[in-house]
Amino acid sequence: MGRTRLRRYGRVWADEPGLGECVRRWWPFAVGALAATGLLLGAYLWAPRKSGASVAAGAAPRDSARRDAGAASARPMASYTTRFQPGQPRVRNIELAARALDGRVVRPGETFSFNEAVGPRTRRLGYVPAPAIMGSRLVKDVGGGICQVSTTLFNAVFRAGLDIRKARAHTMWMPEYPEGREAAVAYPDLDFTWKNDTRAPVRIQVGYTGDSLTVSLWGRRRYEVRSRTSKRYGFSPYGKGSGSGRRCVPMAGRMGFKIDVWRTLFAAGREVRREKFHTEYRPQPEVTCV
């Protein structure tokens, strides 16, 4: 809260009144001002707070003044936002991973590892059980939902034209993620890595609200990016099943399919490289928990 300035209002008297007269004249106004200030202070202290900070498009990173990150020449490279249902246990895991990534700097020529940056997902570190994909099922696992952070980062890296070294899609497609453009992670084996192949540092900025996550990258772009996605093909039917126990998560059935995504990189108007990302999603069975 900013400081409150007390300004003097009213006429200037030629004969200055005594102390008693001053108190008598100005006391009602002082009491009113103090009461108003107390109300405002109370409203501020008791006002509800959102967890996390909303990231506005094009907003500068909050610590962008650090010279060691090349902030003077940093520009917005790319940004991506995904959404989620608020109030779920997985939101806690998303927030923890987002905090671990926010403000990290990847040097020119350096390879970024999601698992190294975020670390293990354990109860001791604050992660909680939430639905996670295990093969062709959803089960409750500590750290469930963290793949939303890796997938949001993947799409920012994809748009920025950076060198994607290792990324694997989920075995089943989830509506929160764009088809064929996602990165599943599981500590320590399944990782998402990318290389800063530009000549400047890349800063990762992560922000979240109660129902959205945004990853923005700051640096200097090397390529312009164009992409296209095929239609779904190679459909496979889903089955039905049941489960029990605390880890069981009910699921609606969803057909499996294949899809292709192409990313083309351009420099000075000329095509430099074309990449194909092929994904085969398994069918998602209809599961009833009993």
Contacts in CASP RR format, 6 or more apart in sequence:
PFRMAT RR
TARGET T0000
AUTHOR 0000-0000-0000
METHOD contacts of the structure
MODEL  1
MGRTRLRRYGRVWADEPGLGECVRRWWPFAVGALAATGLLLGAYLWAPRK
SGASVAAGAAPRDSARRDAGAASARPMASYTTRFQPGQPRVRNIELAARA
LDGRVVRPGETFSFNEAVGPRTRRLGYVPAPAIMGSRLVKDVGGGICQVS
TTLFNAVFRAGLDIRKARAHTMWMPEYPEGREAAVAYPDLDFTWKNDTRA
PVRIQVGYTGDSLTVSLWGRRRYEVRSRTSKRYGFSPYGKGSGSGRRCVP
MAGRMGFKIDVWRTLFAAGREVRREKFHTEYRPQPEVTCV
1 41 0 8 1.000
1 44 0 8 1.000
4 37 0 8 1.000
6 33 0 8 1.000
17 25 0 8 1.000
50 209 0 8 1.000
50 210 0 8 1.000
51 95 0 8 1.000
51 208 0 8 1.000
51 210 0 8 1.000
52 95 0 8 1.000
52 207 0 8 1.000
52 208 0 8 1.000
52 209 0 8 1.000
52 210 0 8 1.000
53 207 0 8 1.000
53 208 0 8 1.000
53 209 0 8 1.000
54 207 0 8 1.000
54 208 0 8 1.000
54 209 0 8 1.000
54 212 0 8 1.000
54 214 0 8 1.000
55 79 0 8 1.000
55 205 0 8 1.000
55 206 0 8 1.000
55 207 0 8 1.000
55 214 0 8 1.000
55 216 0 8 1.000
57 79 0 8 1.000
58 76 0 8 1.000
58 79 0 8 1.000
58 216 0 8 1.000
60 218 0 8 1.000
61 71 0 8 1.000
61 74 0 8 1.000
61 103 0 8 1.000
61 203 0 8 1.000
61 205 0 8 1.000
61 216 0 8 1.000
61 218 0 8 1.000
63 103 0 8 1.000
64 71 0 8 1.000
64 74 0 8 1.000
64 203 0 8 1.000
64 218 0 8 1.000
65 71 0 8 1.000
68 105 0 8 1.000
69 105 0 8 1.000
69 201 0 8 1.000
69 203 0 8 1.000
70 200 0 8 1.000
70 201 0 8 1.000
70 219 0 8 1.000
71 203 0 8 1.000
71 218 0 8 1.000
73 200 0 8 1.000
73 219 0 8 1.000
73 220 0 8 1.000
74 200 0 8 1.000
74 201 0 8 1.000
74 203 0 8 1.000
74 218 0 8 1.000
74 219 0 8 1.000
74 220 0 8 1.000
75 218 0 8 1.000
75 219 0 8 1.000
75 220 0 8 1.000
75 221 0 8 1.000
76 216 0 8 1.000
76 217 0 8 1.000
76 218 0 8 1.000
76 219 0 8 1.000
77 156 0 8 1.000
77 159 0 8 1.000
77 160 0 8 1.000
77 162 0 8 1.000
77 202 0 8 1.000
77 217 0 8 1.000
77 218 0 8 1.000
77 219 0 8 1.000
77 220 0 8 1.000
77 221 0 8 1.000
78 156 0 8 1.000
78 157 0 8 1.000
78 158 0 8 1.000
78 159 0 8 1.000
78 160 0 8 1.000
78 161 0 8 1.000
78 216 0 8 1.000
78 217 0 8 1.000
78 225 0 8 1.000
79 156 0 8 1.000
79 159 0 8 1.000
79 214 0 8 1.000
79 215 0 8 1.000
79 216 0 8 1.000
79 217 0 8 1.000
80 152 0 8 1.000
80 153 0 8 1.000
80 155 0 8 1.000
80 156 0 8 1.000
80 159 0 8 1.000
80 214 0 8 1.000
80 215 0 8 1.000
81 152 0 8 1.000
81 212 0 8 1.000
81 213 0 8 1.000
81 214 0 8 1.000
82 148 0 8 1.000
82 151 0 8 1.000
82 152 0 8 1.000
82 155 0 8 1.000
82 176 0 8 1.000
82 177 0 8 1.000
82 212 0 8 1.000
82 213 0 8 1.000
83 176 0 8 1.000
83 211 0 8 1.000
83 212 0 8 1.000
83 213 0 8 1.000
84 90 0 8 1.000
84 91 0 8 1.000
84 94 0 8 1.000
84 148 0 8 1.000
84 176 0 8 1.000
84 211 0 8 1.000
84 212 0 8 1.000
84 213 0 8 1.000
85 211 0 8 1.000
86 210 0 8 1.000
86 211 0 8 1.000
87 210 0 8 1.000
88 130 0 8 1.000
89 128 0 8 1.000
89 129 0 8 1.000
89 130 0 8 1.000
90 130 0 8 1.000
90 131 0 8 1.000
90 143 0 8 1.000
90 144 0 8 1.000
90 145 0 8 1.000
90 148 0 8 1.000
91 210 0 8 1.000
92 126 0 8 1.000
92 127 0 8 1.000
92 128 0 8 1.000
92 130 0 8 1.000
93 121 0 8 1.000
93 127 0 8 1.000
93 128 0 8 1.000
93 130 0 8 1.000
93 143 0 8 1.000
93 144 0 8 1.000
93 145 0 8 1.000
93 146 0 8 1.000
94 145 0 8 1.000
94 146 0 8 1.000
94 148 0 8 1.000
94 149 0 8 1.000
94 208 0 8 1.000
94 213 0 8 1.000
95 208 0 8 1.000
96 125 0 8 1.000
96 126 0 8 1.000
96 127 0 8 1.000
97 118 0 8 1.000
97 121 0 8 1.000
97 146 0 8 1.000
97 149 0 8 1.000
97 150 0 8 1.000
98 149 0 8 1.000
98 206 0 8 1.000
98 207 0 8 1.000
98 208 0 8 1.000
98 213 0 8 1.000
99 206 0 8 1.000
100 117 0 8 1.000
100 118 0 8 1.000
100 119 0 8 1.000
101 117 0 8 1.000
101 118 0 8 1.000
101 149 0 8 1.000
101 153 0 8 1.000
101 204 0 8 1.000
101 206 0 8 1.000
101 215 0 8 1.000
102 204 0 8 1.000
102 205 0 8 1.000
102 206 0 8 1.000
102 207 0 8 1.000
103 203 0 8 1.000
103 204 0 8 1.000
103 205 0 8 1.000
103 206 0 8 1.000
104 112 0 8 1.000
104 117 0 8 1.000
104 203 0 8 1.000
104 204 0 8 1.000
105 201 0 8 1.000
105 202 0 8 1.000
105 203 0 8 1.000
105 204 0 8 1.000
106 112 0 8 1.000
106 196 0 8 1.000
106 201 0 8 1.000
106 202 0 8 1.000
106 203 0 8 1.000
106 204 0 8 1.000
107 196 0 8 1.000
107 201 0 8 1.000
108 196 0 8 1.000
108 198 0 8 1.000
108 199 0 8 1.000
108 200 0 8 1.000
108 201 0 8 1.000
109 195 0 8 1.000
109 196 0 8 1.000
109 197 0 8 1.000
110 195 0 8 1.000
110 196 0 8 1.000
111 165 0 8 1.000
111 193 0 8 1.000
111 194 0 8 1.000
111 195 0 8 1.000
111 196 0 8 1.000
112 193 0 8 1.000
112 194 0 8 1.000
112 195 0 8 1.000
112 196 0 8 1.000
113 191 0 8 1.000
113 192 0 8 1.000
113 193 0 8 1.000
114 150 0 8 1.000
114 153 0 8 1.000
114 183 0 8 1.000
114 185 0 8 1.000
114 191 0 8 1.000
114 192 0 8 1.000
114 193 0 8 1.000
115 185 0 8 1.000
115 187 0 8 1.000
115 188 0 8 1.000
115 191 0 8 1.000
115 192 0 8 1.000
118 146 0 8 1.000
118 149 0 8 1.000
118 187 0 8 1.000
119 187 0 8 1.000
120 187 0 8 1.000
120 188 0 8 1.000
121 127 0 8 1.000
121 142 0 8 1.000
121 143 0 8 1.000
121 144 0 8 1.000
121 146 0 8 1.000
121 187 0 8 1.000
122 142 0 8 1.000
123 142 0 8 1.000
127 142 0 8 1.000
127 143 0 8 1.000
127 144 0 8 1.000
127 146 0 8 1.000
128 142 0 8 1.000
128 143 0 8 1.000
129 140 0 8 1.000
129 141 0 8 1.000
129 142 0 8 1.000
129 143 0 8 1.000
129 144 0 8 1.000
130 140 0 8 1.000
130 141 0 8 1.000
130 143 0 8 1.000
130 144 0 8 1.000
130 145 0 8 1.000
131 138 0 8 1.000
131 139 0 8 1.000
131 140 0 8 1.000
131 141 0 8 1.000
131 144 0 8 1.000
131 145 0 8 1.000
131 249 0 8 1.000
132 138 0 8 1.000
132 139 0 8 1.000
132 140 0 8 1.000
132 141 0 8 1.000
132 143 0 8 1.000
132 144 0 8 1.000
132 145 0 8 1.000
132 147 0 8 1.000
133 147 0 8 1.000
133 170 0 8 1.000
133 171 0 8 1.000
133 172 0 8 1.000
133 174 0 8 1.000
133 184 0 8 1.000
134 141 0 8 1.000
135 171 0 8 1.000
135 172 0 8 1.000
135 282 0 8 1.000
136 171 0 8 1.000
136 172 0 8 1.000
136 282 0 8 1.000
136 283 0 8 1.000
136 284 0 8 1.000
136 285 0 8 1.000
137 249 0 8 1.000
137 251 0 8 1.000
137 285 0 8 1.000
137 287 0 8 1.000
138 249 0 8 1.000
138 251 0 8 1.000
138 287 0 8 1.000
139 247 0 8 1.000
139 248 0 8 1.000
139 249 0 8 1.000
140 246 0 8 1.000
140 247 0 8 1.000
140 248 0 8 1.000
140 249 0 8 1.000
141 247 0 8 1.000
146 185 0 8 1.000
147 170 0 8 1.000
147 182 0 8 1.000
147 183 0 8 1.000
147 184 0 8 1.000
147 185 0 8 1.000
148 176 0 8 1.000
148 177 0 8 1.000
148 213 0 8 1.000
149 206 0 8 1.000
149 213 0 8 1.000
149 215 0 8 1.000
150 183 0 8 1.000
150 184 0 8 1.000
150 185 0 8 1.000
150 192 0 8 1.000
151 177 0 8 1.000
151 181 0 8 1.000
151 182 0 8 1.000
151 183 0 8 1.000
151 184 0 8 1.000
152 213 0 8 1.000
152 214 0 8 1.000
152 215 0 8 1.000
153 183 0 8 1.000
153 192 0 8 1.000
153 204 0 8 1.000
153 206 0 8 1.000
153 215 0 8 1.000
154 164 0 8 1.000
154 167 0 8 1.000
154 181 0 8 1.000
154 182 0 8 1.000
154 183 0 8 1.000
154 192 0 8 1.000
155 178 0 8 1.000
155 181 0 8 1.000
155 182 0 8 1.000
155 215 0 8 1.000
156 215 0 8 1.000
156 216 0 8 1.000
156 217 0 8 1.000
157 164 0 8 1.000
157 194 0 8 1.000
157 217 0 8 1.000
158 164 0 8 1.000
158 181 0 8 1.000
158 225 0 8 1.000
158 227 0 8 1.000
158 263 0 8 1.000
159 225 0 8 1.000
160 202 0 8 1.000
160 217 0 8 1.000
160 221 0 8 1.000
160 225 0 8 1.000
161 221 0 8 1.000
161 222 0 8 1.000
161 223 0 8 1.000
161 225 0 8 1.000
161 263 0 8 1.000
161 265 0 8 1.000
162 194 0 8 1.000
162 195 0 8 1.000
162 196 0 8 1.000
162 197 0 8 1.000
162 198 0 8 1.000
162 202 0 8 1.000
162 217 0 8 1.000
163 194 0 8 1.000
163 195 0 8 1.000
163 196 0 8 1.000
163 197 0 8 1.000
164 194 0 8 1.000
164 275 0 8 1.000
165 193 0 8 1.000
165 194 0 8 1.000
165 195 0 8 1.000
166 191 0 8 1.000
166 192 0 8 1.000
166 193 0 8 1.000
167 182 0 8 1.000
167 183 0 8 1.000
167 192 0 8 1.000
167 193 0 8 1.000
167 194 0 8 1.000
168 183 0 8 1.000
168 184 0 8 1.000
168 190 0 8 1.000
169 180 0 8 1.000
169 182 0 8 1.000
169 183 0 8 1.000
169 184 0 8 1.000
169 279 0 8 1.000
169 281 0 8 1.000
170 177 0 8 1.000
170 182 0 8 1.000
170 184 0 8 1.000
170 281 0 8 1.000
171 184 0 8 1.000
171 281 0 8 1.000
171 282 0 8 1.000
172 254 0 8 1.000
172 256 0 8 1.000
172 281 0 8 1.000
172 282 0 8 1.000
172 283 0 8 1.000
172 284 0 8 1.000
173 179 0 8 1.000
173 180 0 8 1.000
173 254 0 8 1.000
173 256 0 8 1.000
173 257 0 8 1.000
173 281 0 8 1.000
173 284 0 8 1.000
174 182 0 8 1.000
178 229 0 8 1.000
179 229 0 8 1.000
179 232 0 8 1.000
179 259 0 8 1.000
179 261 0 8 1.000
179 279 0 8 1.000
180 229 0 8 1.000
180 259 0 8 1.000
180 261 0 8 1.000
180 277 0 8 1.000
180 279 0 8 1.000
181 229 0 8 1.000
181 261 0 8 1.000
181 277 0 8 1.000
183 192 0 8 1.000
184 190 0 8 1.000
184 192 0 8 1.000
185 191 0 8 1.000
185 192 0 8 1.000
196 202 0 8 1.000
197 222 0 8 1.000
198 219 0 8 1.000
198 220 0 8 1.000
198 221 0 8 1.000
198 222 0 8 1.000
199 220 0 8 1.000
199 222 0 8 1.000
200 219 0 8 1.000
200 220 0 8 1.000
201 219 0 8 1.000
202 217 0 8 1.000
202 218 0 8 1.000
202 219 0 8 1.000
203 217 0 8 1.000
203 218 0 8 1.000
203 219 0 8 1.000
204 215 0 8 1.000
204 216 0 8 1.000
204 217 0 8 1.000
205 215 0 8 1.000
205 216 0 8 1.000
205 217 0 8 1.000
205 218 0 8 1.000
206 213 0 8 1.000
206 214 0 8 1.000
206 215 0 8 1.000
206 216 0 8 1.000
207 213 0 8 1.000
207 214 0 8 1.000
207 215 0 8 1.000
208 214 0 8 1.000
222 267 0 8 1.000
223 265 0 8 1.000
223 266 0 8 1.000
223 267 0 8 1.000
223 272 0 8 1.000
224 265 0 8 1.000
224 266 0 8 1.000
224 267 0 8 1.000
224 269 0 8 1.000
225 263 0 8 1.000
225 264 0 8 1.000
225 265 0 8 1.000
225 266 0 8 1.000
226 263 0 8 1.000
226 264 0 8 1.000
226 266 0 8 1.000
227 261 0 8 1.000
227 262 0 8 1.000
227 263 0 8 1.000
227 264 0 8 1.000
228 261 0 8 1.000
228 262 0 8 1.000
229 259 0 8 1.000
229 260 0 8 1.000
229 261 0 8 1.000
229 262 0 8 1.000
230 259 0 8 1.000
230 260 0 8 1.000
230 261 0 8 1.000
231 259 0 8 1.000
232 257 0 8 1.000
232 258 0 8 1.000
232 259 0 8 1.000
233 257 0 8 1.000
233 258 0 8 1.000
233 259 0 8 1.000
234 256 0 8 1.000
234 257 0 8 1.000
234 258 0 8 1.000
235 255 0 8 1.000
235 256 0 8 1.000
235 257 0 8 1.000
236 255 0 8 1.000
236 256 0 8 1.000
236 257 0 8 1.000
236 282 0 8 1.000
236 283 0 8 1.000
237 255 0 8 1.000
237 283 0 8 1.000
238 253 0 8 1.000
238 254 0 8 1.000
238 255 0 8 1.000
238 256 0 8 1.000
238 283 0 8 1.000
238 284 0 8 1.000
238 285 0 8 1.000
238 286 0 8 1.000
239 253 0 8 1.000
239 283 0 8 1.000
239 285 0 8 1.000
239 286 0 8 1.000
240 253 0 8 1.000
240 285 0 8 1.000
240 286 0 8 1.000
240 287 0 8 1.000
240 288 0 8 1.000
241 285 0 8 1.000
241 286 0 8 1.000
241 287 0 8 1.000
241 288 0 8 1.000
242 287 0 8 1.000
242 288 0 8 1.000
242 289 0 8 1.000
242 290 0 8 1.000
243 287 0 8 1.000
243 288 0 8 1.000
243 289 0 8 1.000
243 290 0 8 1.000
244 289 0 8 1.000
244 290 0 8 1.000
245 289 0 8 1.000
248 287 0 8 1.000
248 289 0 8 1.000
249 287 0 8 1.000
249 289 0 8 1.000
250 287 0 8 1.000
250 288 0 8 1.000
250 289 0 8 1.000
251 284 0 8 1.000
251 285 0 8 1.000
251 286 0 8 1.000
251 287 0 8 1.000
252 284 0 8 1.000
252 286 0 8 1.000
253 283 0 8 1.000
253 284 0 8 1.000
253 285 0 8 1.000
253 286 0 8 1.000
253 287 0 8 1.000
254 283 0 8 1.000
254 284 0 8 1.000
255 283 0 8 1.000
256 281 0 8 1.000
256 282 0 8 1.000
256 283 0 8 1.000
256 284 0 8 1.000
257 281 0 8 1.000
258 278 0 8 1.000
258 279 0 8 1.000
258 280 0 8 1.000
258 281 0 8 1.000
259 278 0 8 1.000
259 279 0 8 1.000
259 281 0 8 1.000
260 276 0 8 1.000
260 277 0 8 1.000
260 278 0 8 1.000
260 279 0 8 1.000
261 276 0 8 1.000
261 277 0 8 1.000
261 279 0 8 1.000
262 274 0 8 1.000
262 275 0 8 1.000
262 276 0 8 1.000
262 277 0 8 1.000
263 274 0 8 1.000
263 275 0 8 1.000
263 277 0 8 1.000
264 271 0 8 1.000
264 273 0 8 1.000
264 274 0 8 1.000
264 275 0 8 1.000
265 271 0 8 1.000
265 272 0 8 1.000
265 273 0 8 1.000
265 274 0 8 1.000
265 275 0 8 1.000
266 272 0 8 1.000
END
